[in-house]
Amino acid sequence: MLRFTVLCVLICVSGMAQTPPPVTVPDSVALEANIAYDKFPDTRLDVLYPKAEAAGLRPGVIMFHGGGWIRSTKETMMTAFCLPFLEQGFVVANVEYRVATAAVAPAAVDDALTAAKWFYDHAAQYHVDTRRIVVTGASAGGHLALMVGMTSPVPIAAIVNGYGVTDVADLLDGPHRQGFAVQWLPEQAGRLELATRLSPLTHVRKGLPPTLTVQGENDHTVPHEQGVRLTAALKAAGDDAEMMTVPNAGHGFSREQWPAVHARIFDFLRAHEVLAQAAVTADEAAIRAIVARYVDARDQKDPKATEALFTADADQLVSSGEWRKGREALVKGAMASSEASGGKRTITVETVRFLSPDVAIADGRYEIAGATPRRMWAALIMKRTADGWRIAGIRNMLPAAPAAPAK
């Protein structure tokens, strides 16, 4: 069984940096850890890639961690960033850079640009298609991804900005002042000019890579309006730019919010030919059909049709906390719920992920219509049986934010 352990190490720098131990990755992933891409102790990166043979060159992604340019490490990027990109077949360059305790601005930007060039120069070694290199990051890392995508001579296919700073000066003074920004760019001669030069908004022009910004609507660490301003400026310049605002999210996303964010990111990259358009397999189509039949059976309040869709040992953990164990208890509870909440049900399947050839998870948005619609996430555990795909378990989780409107 694959084991995955994320090791988040905060490095205390006092003149010299410590090299963090390598993270533990799934057996399907190869890791080359702590490769020096420049002369400074902190200028190291990890290269990760799937061990499975690829039909051709792989897409690449360069990613930068957050921490306000003053703390944190590349190891914190594993769960939400590295692994989802690896699952999509990317070669990942997970970059460490100098934070403020080692060197103040513009060191982090200089390091990001150097790391991007290193990855581009070593693309052939890792079988990376240089026409399909993406940059991404979270928070301060989103800022660095934008700076690389907008100012590096290395060709970048797309930018995925995870709630990154787009206007550095905005965080140095006034109502949006942040201590981490002041620590990274302290008082000095020419400070405002440097802040402007380090702001992605300064570098907006026609001809930039397609850019997707994802940000929480309640983000006050990096004001949500910074992402709005950047997207509007890029569009006005004639660039391809999109923004996904995540309802009820702050600076970063919860475990329940990440699946929709990942789906939007990879849809965006498919639309711009970084990834191939995903073909719906026969198994995925069958699983989606079973989910549709389940919804219909619930709306029809038909216990026999509902029972036929489940394995004998199926169970359900509902959002109220009730755990219905066994098919009989599950169907009985489902019918009672249908009587109590008679509104039309909809499950919009967003992803189908295969854990093995015979087991999959279908994640979807579950809505029960009514005067006050109920929205939740539904994760359906699917199992292949002699009678075809059947539901082996359901996990309902509250709340699920409304889907972002299509662009």
DOKOL-439995 format. One record per atom (N, C-alpha, C): residue in three letters; x, y, z. Coordinates in pm, whole numbers, plus 50000, padded with zeros to 5 digits. Layout:
N
ALAXYZ
...
This chain:
407
MET500864988150000
MET500005000050000
MET500895012350000
LEU500535021949918
LEU501355034049909
LEU501215042150037
ARG502315047250081
ARG502295055750198
ARG502855069250161
PHE502205079350212
PHE502665092850180
PHE502735100950308
THR503895106450335
THR504075114750452
THR504585128250409
VAL503885138550450
VAL504335152050418
VAL505135157250536
LEU506345161050510
LEU507215166150614
LEU507365181050596
CYS506745188750683
CYS506815203250674
CYS507885208150771
VAL508965213450719
VAL510085217550800
VAL510265232550789
LEU510245239550900
LEU510555253650899
LEU512025255350933
ILE512765261850846
ILE514205263250865
ILE514495276350936
CYS515185275751045
CYS515615287851113
CYS516985291551058
VAL517055303250999
VAL518285307450933
VAL519005317551021
SER520215314851053
SER521035324451129
SER522405324651064
GLY522415330550944
GLY523675331250870
GLY523855319550777
MET523485307050820
MET523605295450733
MET522285287950733
ALA521875283050616
ALA520645275250605
ALA520955260450624
GLN519975253250674
GLN520085238850685
GLN519375232450567
THR519935221650514
THR519285214650405
THR518225205250463
PRO516955206950426
PRO515915198450484
PRO516025184250434
PRO515605174550513
PRO515595160750465
PRO514565159250353
PRO514755149850262
PRO513785147950154
PRO512425143850208
VAL511385147950139
VAL510045143450174
VAL509885128950130
THR508905122150188
THR508565108750145
THR507455109850041
VAL507635103249928
VAL506675104249818
VAL506075090549790
PRO504975089949715
PRO504405076949679
PRO505395068649599
ASP505215055549601
ASP506115046549529
ASP506125049249379
SER505065055349328
SER504965057949185
SER505725070349140
VAL506335077549236
VAL506995090349206
VAL508485089449234
ALA509285094549141
ALA510725095649161
ALA511045109549216
LEU512005110449306
LEU512375123149369
LEU513875124949365
GLU514305136349311
GLU515695140849323
GLU515665153349408
ALA516165152149531
ALA515945162549631
ALA517125171949645
ASN516805184549676
ASN517775194649717
ASN518915196549617
ILE518525198349491
ILE519495201249385
ILE519845216049389
ALA521115219249389
ALA521535233349390
ALA521345239349252
TYR520605250649246
TYR520455257549118
TYR521195270949117
ASP521765274749232
ASP522595286749242
ASP523535284949359
LYS524325295249389
LYS525425293949484
LYS525025295449630
PHE523805300349659
PHE523405303049797
PHE522875290449865
PRO523015289549998
PRO522555277450067
PRO521095274150044
ASP520255284450030
ASP518825282050016
ASP518375279649872
THR519245281649777
THR518825280349637
THR518915265749594
ARG517915258249636
ARG517815244049607
ARG516405240949559
LEU516275230349485
LEU514955226149440
LEU514885210949436
ASP513665205949443
ASP513395191749423
ASP512815189749284
VAL513215179149217
VAL512575175149092
VAL511855161949118
LEU510555161949087
LEU509725150149107
LEU509055146648974
TYR508915133848946
TYR508275129848822
TYR507715115648836
PRO506675112448760
PRO506125098848765
PRO507135088648713
LYS507225077248778
LYS508125066648732
LYS507605059648607
ALA506295060148587
ALA505705053148472
ALA506215058948341
GLU506365050348244
GLU506805054748111
GLU505765064148051
ALA506245074547983
ALA505355083947913
ALA505475081647763
ALA504385084147692
ALA504395082247547
ALA505325092047478
GLY505515103647536
GLY506385113847478
GLY506925122847588
LEU507265135147554
LEU507745144647653
LEU506605148547747
ARG506975151347870
ARG505975155047971
ARG505875170147984
PRO504715175248032
PRO504655189448070
PRO505445191548199
GLY505895203648220
GLY506645206948342
GLY505975218148419
VAL506195218548548
VAL505675229348631
VAL506725233548732
ILE506925246548743
ILE507845252348841
ILE506975258548950
MET507195254649076
MET506325259749181
MET507105265649297
PHE506465275849357
PHE507075283649464
PHE506165283849586
HIS506755281249702
HIS505975281049826
HIS505645295249873
GLY504685295949964
GLY504295308750024
GLY505085311650151
GLY504465319450239
GLY505125323250363
GLY505515337850369
GLY504915346150282
GLY505145360550287
GLY506565364650258
TRP507325356750185
TRP508725359150154
TRP509625359150278
ILE509075354950393
ILE509865355850517
ILE509995342450590
ARG509225332450549
ARG509265319550620
ARG508765308450527
SER508685296450582
SER508175284450515
SER509215278350421
THR508885266750365
THR509815259350280
THR509065252150169
LYS509805247350073
LYS509215240149959
LYS508445227750001
GLU508815221750113
GLU508155209450157
GLU506655211450183
THR506235223750212
THR504825226350239
THR503955225550114
MET504565224449997
MET503815224449870
MET503365210549827
MET503765200149900
MET503545186549851
MET502075183149831
THR501245185249933
THR499875180049928
THR499015187349826
ALA498935200549836
ALA497995208149754
ALA498515211149615
PHE499835210449595
PHE500395214449465
PHE501155203149396
CYS502185197849459
CYS503025188049389
CYS502255175549348
LEU501565169149442
LEU500915156449412
LEU499835157749305
PRO498955167949309
PRO497975168949201
PRO498605170649063
PHE499685178249054
PHE500355179748925
PHE501025166748883
LEU501605159448977
LEU502215146548944
LEU501165136648893
GLU499985137048954
GLU498915128148909
GLU498485131148766
GLN498725143448722
GLN498385147348585
GLN499555144948488
GLY500645139048537
GLY501765135448450
GLY502845145948437
PHE502835156348521
PHE503845166848514
PHE505175162448576
VAL506245168548527
VAL507525168748599
VAL507505181548682
VAL507755180248811
VAL507615191348905
VAL508985196148951
ALA509225209248943
ALA510385215549007
ALA509855223449125
ASN510075218549246
ASN509575224749368
ASN510715232849430
VAL510585246049428
VAL511725255049446
VAL511795260849588
GLU512995260349645
GLU513325268049765
GLU514025280849720
TYR513835291549793
TYR514465304349760
TYR514815311549890
ARG515575322249878
ARG515985329649998
ARG514835337950052
VAL514445335250177
VAL513455343450244
VAL514165354850315
ALA513385363750379
ALA513925376450428
ALA515015374650533
THR514965363850611
THR516005361750711
THR517365358850649
ALA517355354450522
ALA518605352150450
ALA518965363950361
ALA517965369850297
ALA518185381350208
ALA516845387750178
VAL516785400950190
VAL515535408150164
VAL515345410050013
ALA514245416649979
ALA513925419149838
ALA515075426549769
PRO515355423149644
PRO514595414449554
PRO515115400149543
ALA515805395149647
ALA516475382149637
ALA515535370949596
ALA514325370349655
ALA513405359449622
ALA513045359449474
VAL512845371249418
VAL512515372149275
VAL513715367949191
ASP514895372449227
ASP516105368449154
ASP516255353249155
ASP516015347249273
ASP516145332649285
ASP515105325549198
ALA513875330649199
ALA512815324449119
ALA513175324548971
LEU513705335548923
LEU514095336548783
LEU515245327048751
THR516185325848843
THR517315316748823
THR516855302248821
ALA515935298848912
ALA515405285248917
ALA514665281648788
ALA513905291148736
ALA513165288648612
ALA514135285848497
LYS515225293448490
LYS516215291148384
LYS516885277648402
TRP517175273948526
TRP517795260848552
TRP516895249748502
PHE515615250548532
PHE514685240148491
PHE514565239448339
TYR514525250848276
TYR514445251248131
TYR515705245048069
ASP516865248748123
ASP518125243648070
ASP518275228548091
HIS517595223148194
HIS517695208748223
HIS516455201048177
ALA515645207148094
ALA514385200848051
ALA514635187447982
ALA515625186947895
ALA515895174547822
ALA516255163047917
GLN516985166248023
GLN517385156148121
GLN516175149248184
TYR515095157048203
TYR513905151748269
TYR512745149248171
HIS513065149448042
HIS512075146547937
HIS510875156047945
VAL511175168847962
VAL510145179247971
VAL510005186347837
ASP508795188547796
ASP508485196047675
ASP508605210947707
THR509595217647653
THR509835231747686
THR508715240847637
ARG507845235747552
ARG506695243747506
ARG505535242847605
ARG505675234247706
ARG504575232047800
ARG505055233247945
ILE505775243947974
ILE506215246448111
ILE505305256948174
VAL504785253648292
VAL503865262048367
VAL504565266948493
VAL504195278948541
VAL504675283548671
VAL503475285348763
THR503655281748890
THR502575283248987
THR503155285449125
GLY502315289449218
GLY502755291549355
GLY501595296249440
ALA501835296649571
ALA500805300449668
ALA501245312749743
SER500385323049748
SER500635335049826
SER501875342249775
ALA502925343449857
ALA504165349349806
ALA504685341349688
GLY504445328249689
GLY504835319849576
GLY504025322849451
GLY502765326849468
GLY501975331149354
GLY502565343649292
HIS503025352749378
HIS503715364849330
HIS504955361149250
LEU505745351749301
LEU506965347749231
LEU506635340949098
ALA505575332949096
ALA505165326648970
ALA504785337148867
LEU504065347348911
LEU503685358348820
LEU504925365648768
MET505865368348857
MET507065375548815
MET507875367348714
VAL507935354248735
VAL508635345648638
VAL507895345648505
GLY506605343448510
GLY505825342748388
GLY505815355648308
MET505955366948378
MET505875380048312
MET507215385948272
THR508295381848340
THR509575388548317
THR510715379348275
SER510555366248288
SER511655357248254
SER511775355648103
PRO512995354648051
PRO513165351447909
PRO512825336947877
VAL512695328647980
VAL512305314647960
VAL510855314247912
PRO510555307247804
PRO509165306647756
PRO508275299047854
ILE507195305347894
ILE506245299447987
ILE504905297647916
ALA504315285647929
ALA503065282647859
ALA501855288147931
ALA501885288948064
ALA500745293848142
ALA501205297048283
ILE500455305948347
ILE500695309748486
ILE499465306148567
VAL499665299148679
VAL498575296548773
VAL498935303648904
ASN498275314748928
ASN498555323149044
ASN497645319349159
GLY498225313149261
GLY497455309749380
GLY497505321049480
TYR496475329449481
TYR496265340549575
TYR497555348449602
GLY498265351749495
GLY499545358649508
GLY499425373849510
VAL500445380049564
VAL500535394749568
VAL500745400049427
THR499935409749387
THR500105415849255
THR500545430449265
ASP500405436449383
ASP500805450449405
ASP501535451149538
VAL502865450549534
VAL503665450049657
VAL503515462749738
ALA503525474249673
ALA503435487049745
ALA502155487949828
ASP501085481749781
ASP499795482049851
ASP499895475849989
LEU500875466850009
LEU501015459950138
LEU502035466450230
LEU502675477250182
LEU503715483650263
LEU503185494750352
ASP502035500250318
ASP501475511550393
ASP499985512250367
GLY499285519350455
GLY497865521250435
GLY497035509850492
PRO495765508850452
PRO494845499150514
PRO495195484550490
HIS495985481850388
HIS496345467950356
HIS497755464250402
ARG498355472750483
ARG499745470450528
ARG499875456850595
GLN500925449550559
GLN501205436450616
GLN502645436150666
GLY502835431150788
GLY504165430850846
GLY505145422650766
PHE504695411750706
PHE505625403450629
PHE506165411050509
ALA505335419450446
ALA505795427250331
ALA506835437450374
VAL506605443750490
VAL507555453650542
VAL508865447050578
GLN508805434750630
GLN510035427550665
GLN510825423850539
TRP510105420150434
TRP510765416250310
TRP511335428250235
LEU510615439350240
LEU511065451350171
LEU511085462850271
PRO512135463450354
PRO512205473450461
PRO512495487450407
GLU512425497350498
GLU512715511150460
GLU514115512150401
GLN514215519350289
GLN515485521250221
GLN515295531550112
ALA516375536850061
ALA516285546149949
ALA515715539049827
GLY514775545549760
GLY514175539749640
GLY513225528349668
ARG512695527949791
ARG511835516649830
ARG510585515549742
LEU509895526649719
LEU508665526249640
LEU508955522049496
GLU510055526849442
GLU510415523049305
GLU510695508049296
LEU511375502749398
LEU511645488349400
LEU510345480449414
ALA509435484949502
ALA508145478149518
ALA507375477849387
THR507435488949314
THR506755489549185
THR507385479749086
ARG508705479249084
ARG509395470148992
ARG509115455549024
LEU508835452649151
LEU508585438949194
LEU507105435249192
SER506265443949140
SER504815441549136
SER504395436348999
PRO503735424848993
PRO503255419648864
PRO502395429648787
LEU501615437848855
LEU500785447648785
LEU501615456948697
THR502845459348738
THR503725468248660
THR504075462048525
HIS504085448948517
HIS504605442048399
HIS503505437148304
VAL502285441648327
VAL501195437848237
VAL501415444048099
ARG501285435747998
ARG501415440347859
ARG500855429347770
LYS500615432347648
LYS500095422347555
LYS501165412047525
GLY500735399547510
GLY501655388947474
GLY502115380447591
LEU501525382247710
LEU501905374147826
LEU501225360447820
PRO501755350747894
PRO501135337447894
PRO499715337947951
PRO498865328547913
PRO497545327547975
PRO497695326448127
THR496845333748199
THR497005334648345
THR495685331648414
LEU495725322148508
LEU494585319048593
LEU494935323048736
THR494085331348797
THR494225334848938
THR493115328049016
VAL493485321249125
VAL492495315149215
VAL492675321549352
GLN491585326349410
GLN491685333849535
GLN490355333349610
GLY490445333249742
GLY489245333349826
GLY488575346849828
GLU487235346849831
GLU486515359549831
GLU486745367449960
ASN487135360650068
ASN487355367350197
ASN488835368450231
ASP489675368550129
ASP491115369850152
ASP491445384250190
HIS491965385850311
HIS492375399150356
HIS493885400050377
THR494575388750368
THR496035388950377
THR496605394750248
VAL496215389050137
VAL496425395150005
VAL495025399049957
PRO494695411749957
PRO493315415649927
PRO492805409549797
HIS491605404149803
HIS490975398149686
HIS490995407749568
GLU490855420349594
GLU490825430349486
GLU492125430749407
GLN493245426249467
GLN494495425949391
GLN494385415949276
GLY493795404349301
GLY493595394649193
GLY492625399949088
VAL491585406949133
VAL490615412749040
VAL491295423048951
ARG492105431549012
ARG492795442048934
ARG493745436148831
LEU494485425848871
LEU495425419648777
LEU494675413448660
THR493615406048688
THR492865399448582
THR492275409748486
ALA491725420448541
ALA491145430848455
ALA492225437548370
ALA493395440048429
ALA494475446548354
ALA494985437548242
LEU495115424648268
LEU495565415348165
LEU494565414648049
LYS493295414048083
LYS492275413647978
LYS492295426447896
ALA492455437947964
ALA492485450747893
ALA493675451547798
ALA494765444747833
ALA495955444647748
ALA495825434847632
GLY494765426747634
GLY494565417147526
GLY495075403247557
ASP495395400647685
ASP495885387447724
ASP494735378447767
ASP494975365547767
ASP494005355747814
ASP494145354747966
ALA493135359048038
ALA493195359048185
ALA491855354848242
GLU491905346548345
GLU490705342048414
GLU490935343048565
MET489835344348639
MET489935344348784
MET488845335448842
MET489245326648931
MET488295318349006
MET488255323749148
THR487115329349186
THR486905333849322
THR486235322649400
VAL486845318249508
VAL486315307149586
VAL485455312649699
PRO484145310449694
PRO483265315849798
PRO483625310549937
ASN483475319350035
ASN483685315850176
ASN485125311950209
ALA486045314250119
ALA487455310950145
ALA488225323550181
GLY489245321850265
GLY490115332850299
GLY491415331850221
HIS492525332850294
HIS493845332050229
HIS494255317450225
GLY493925310750116
GLY494135296450105
GLY492795289350111
PHE492815276050092
PHE491585268550077
PHE491555256550172
SER490355252350207
SER490175240850294
SER490265227950212
ARG490325216850282
ARG490365203950214
ARG489135202150126
GLU487975207150171
GLU486745205750093
GLU486745214849971
GLN487475225749975
GLN487475235349864
GLN488495231949756
TRP489545224749792
TRP490625222149696
TRP490195214049573
PRO489325203749584
PRO488985196149463
PRO488455204749349
ALA487585214449380
ALA487055223149275
ALA488145232049219
VAL489075236449305
VAL490185244749257
VAL491075236749163
HIS491415224449202
HIS492245216149115
HIS491555213548982
ALA490255210748987
ALA489515208148862
ALA489595220248769
ARG489455232248826
ARG489505244448743
ARG490905246548686
ILE491925244048768
ILE493315245848721
ILE493585236848601
PHE493235224048613
PHE493595214748506
PHE492695216348384
ASP491455220848405
ASP490635224548289
ASP491255236348214
PHE491765245948289
PHE492415257648229
PHE493645253348149
LEU494435244348204
LEU495645239848135
LEU495305231148014
ARG494215223748019
ARG493775216447900
ARG493315226147792
ALA492595236447833
ALA492095246147735
ALA493235253047661
HIS494405253947726
HIS495545260447664
HIS496605250447618
GLU496175237747604
GLU496955227247541
GLU498255223847614
VAL498305227247742
VAL499415222347825
VAL499175207647856
LEU497925204247881
LEU497505190447901
LEU496605186447785
ALA496625173647753
ALA495705168547652
ALA494295168647708
GLN493325170847621
GLN491935170047664
GLN491665155947718
ALA491095155347835
ALA490855142447898
ALA489725134947828
ALA490005122747792
ALA488965114347733
ALA488185107447845
VAL486885107147831
VAL486055100247929
VAL486065085347895
THR486605077247984
THR486685062947959
THR485315056647978
ALA485205044247931
ALA483955036947947
ALA483615035048095
ASP484645032448178
ASP484395030748321
ASP483915043748384
GLU484545054948348
GLU484105067648405
GLU482675070848362
ALA482355068248236
ALA480995070748189
ALA479995062048265
ALA480375049548292
ALA479485040548365
ALA479275045448508
ILE480345050348570
ILE480245055448708
ILE479345067748712
ARG479525076848617
ARG478665088648612
ARG477195084648590
ALA476965074248511
ALA475605069648487
ALA474975063948615
ILE475765056748694
ILE475255051248820
ILE474885062548915
VAL475715073148921
VAL475395084549007
VAL474095091148961
ALA473915092548830
ALA472685098448777
ALA471475089848813
ARG471625076548803
ARG470525067548839
ARG470205068348988
TYR471235070149071
TYR471015071749215
TYR470195084149244
VAL470545095249179
VAL469815107749200
VAL468355106049156
ASP468155099549042
ASP466805097548991
ASP465985088649085
ALA466615078049136
ALA465905069049227
ALA465515076349356
ARG466375085049404
ARG466055092849524
ARG464905102449496
ASP464915108949378
ASP463815118149345
ASP462485110649330
GLN462565098449278
GLN461355090349261
GLN460935083449392
LYS461775084549494
LYS461515078149624
LYS461265063249605
ASP462135057049526
ASP461985043049487
ASP463025034549562
PRO462645027649668
PRO463635020049746
PRO464255008449668
LYS463475001749582
LYS464024990549505
LYS465084995349407
ALA464805006349335
ALA465775011649240
ALA467015016649313
THR466825022549430
THR467965027449509
THR468815015849557
GLU468165005349611
GLU468884993749664
GLU469744987149557
ALA469264986749434
ALA469974979749326
ALA471294986349289
LEU471504998549334
LEU472705006049296
LEU473845004349396
PHE473604997149508
PHE474584996249615
PHE475114982149632
THR476344981149682
THR476874968249724
THR476214964349857
ALA476294951549890
ALA475624946850012
ALA476194953150138
ASP477484956150137
ASP478114961650257
ASP478244976950251
ALA477494983350163
ALA477604997850147
ALA477205005050276
ASP477785016850294
ASP477395025150408
ASP477365039750364
GLN476835048250453
GLN476735062450422
GLN476935070350550
LEU477825080450541
LEU478005089950650
LEU477385103050604
VAL476245106650663
VAL475515118450618
VAL476005130850690
SER475635142450636
SER476175155050688
SER475755157750832
SER474655151650877
SER474215153451016
SER475095145951115
GLY475895136851064
GLY476735128551150
GLY476235114351164
GLU475025111451114
GLU474495097851120
GLU475285088651028
TRP475585076951077
TRP476325067150997
TRP475425055250971
ARG474995053650847
ARG474115042750808
ARG474975031150758
LYS475025020550833
LYS475915009350803
LYS475134997850744
GLY475534993750624
GLY474854982850555
GLY473804988250459
ARG473574980750350
ARG472674985350244
ARG471254987650295
GLU470754978750380
GLU469374980050427
GLU469194993150506
ALA470124995750599
ALA470035008050678
ALA470215020350590
LEU471085019250491
LEU471345030450401
LEU470085034050322
VAL469435023950263
VAL468245026650182
VAL467105031750269
LYS466935026050386
LYS465885030550478
LYS466105045150515
GLY467345048750547
GLY467645062650582
GLY467475072050464
ALA467855067250345
ALA467725075550226
ALA466275078550196
MET465415068750209
MET463995070950182
MET463395080550286
ALA463815079150411
ALA463315088450514
ALA463775102550485
SER465015104050440
SER465525117350406
SER464775123150288
SER464455114750189
SER463725119550072
SER462345124550111
GLU461695117750206
GLU460385122250253
GLU460495135450328
ALA461555136650408
ALA461705148850489
ALA462155160850406
SER462975158350304
SER463495169150218
SER463095165850075
GLY461935170350035
GLY461375166049908
GLY461865173449786
GLY462765183049802
GLY463235190749687
GLY464035182149590
LYS464075186449465
LYS464815179049362
LYS466285178449396
ARG466875166749372
ARG468285164649402
ARG469125165449275
THR470325170949290
THR471285171649180
THR472665168249235
ILE473355159049170
ILE474765156749200
ILE475545159349071
THR476375169549075
THR477235172748961
THR478615166948986
VAL478935156048917
VAL480225149448939
VAL481335158148879
GLU482305161848962
GLU483405170248914
GLU484625161948877
THR484915151648953
THR486065143248921
THR485745128648952
VAL486315119848873
VAL486305105548902
VAL487755101148909
ARG488155096249025
ARG489555092449046
ARG489615077449075
PHE490415070248997
PHE490525055749011
PHE491655052449108
LEU491315045649219
LEU492315041149315
LEU492935027949272
SER492175020449194
SER492635007949134
SER491705005349016
PRO491954995248934
PRO491044992848822
PRO489604990148864
ASP489394985948990
ASP488044982149033
ASP487474990849144
VAL488185001349182
VAL487715010349288
VAL487965024849245
ALA486955033249264
ALA487085047249225
ALA486325056049323
ILE486665068849322
ILE485935078749402
ILE485365089149306
ALA484055091349314
ALA483405101849236
ALA483055113249331
ASP483675124749310
ASP483425136449393
ASP482485145949320
GLY481435150249388
GLY480485159049322
GLY479845168949416
ARG479235179049356
ARG478445188949430
ARG477025183549440
TYR476535182649563
TYR475205176949590
TYR474295188249635
GLU473205190349563
GLU472275201149599
GLU470875195649608
ILE470165199749713
ILE468755196549730
ILE468005209649719
ALA467165210749615
ALA466465223349589
ALA465405225749696
GLY464985238249705
GLY463955242149801
GLY464025256949826
ALA463205261649918
ALA463215275949949
ALA464605280349995
THR465255271750072
THR466645273850111
THR467435261750065
PRO468055262349947
PRO468765250649895
PRO469835245749991
ARG469965232550000
ARG471035226550079
ARG472135222249985
ARG473355226650012
ARG474495223249928
ARG475545216050012
MET476115205749955
MET477165198350025
MET478035191349921
TRP479135185749969
TRP479945177049885
TRP479485162749906
ALA479475155049799
ALA479205140749809
ALA480365133249746
ALA481015124949823
ALA482075116149772
ALA481495102049769
LEU481365096549650
LEU480805083149634
LEU481925073349602
ILE482055063249687
ILE483065052849667
ILE482455042149578
MET483055039949462
MET482505031049360
MET483325018149352
LYS482635006949334
LYS483314994049327
LYS482764986049208
ARG483654979949133
ARG483224971549022
ARG482774957949078
THR481584953749038
THR481044940849080
THR480694932548957
ALA480194920548981
ALA479774912048869
ALA478634918348791
ASP477884927148855
ASP476754933948790
ASP477124947748737
GLY478434950848736
GLY478854964148692
GLY479244972848810
TRP479454985748785
TRP479844994948892
TRP478684997148988
ARG478984996949118
ARG477994999349220
ARG478585008749326
ILE477715014849404
ILE478135024249509
ILE478425016249636
ALA479655017549687
ALA480045010349809
ALA480035019349931
GLY479955032349911
GLY479915041550025
GLY479655055649979
ILE479055063550067
ILE478815077750039
ILE479245085650161
ARG479955096650136
ARG480345105850243
ARG479845119650204
ASN478875124750279
ASN478345138150255
ASN478975148050352
MET479415159350299
MET480125169350381
MET479535183050355
LEU479265190450461
LEU478765204050451
LEU479875213750485
PRO479875225850428
PRO479025229950317
PRO479805229150187
ALA479125229950075
ALA479775231449945
ALA479365244849889
ALA480345253149854
ALA480045266149797
ALA479485264349656
PRO478675273849609
PRO478175273049471
PRO479345272849372
ALA479175265849264
ALA480215265449162
ALA480425279249103
ALA481685282549072
ALA481985295549010
ALA481355295948872
PRO480805307348831
PRO480215308148697
PRO481255305848589
ALA480845299548482
ALA481755296848370
ALA482195309848307
LYS483455310148265
LYS484005322148201
LYS483775321348051
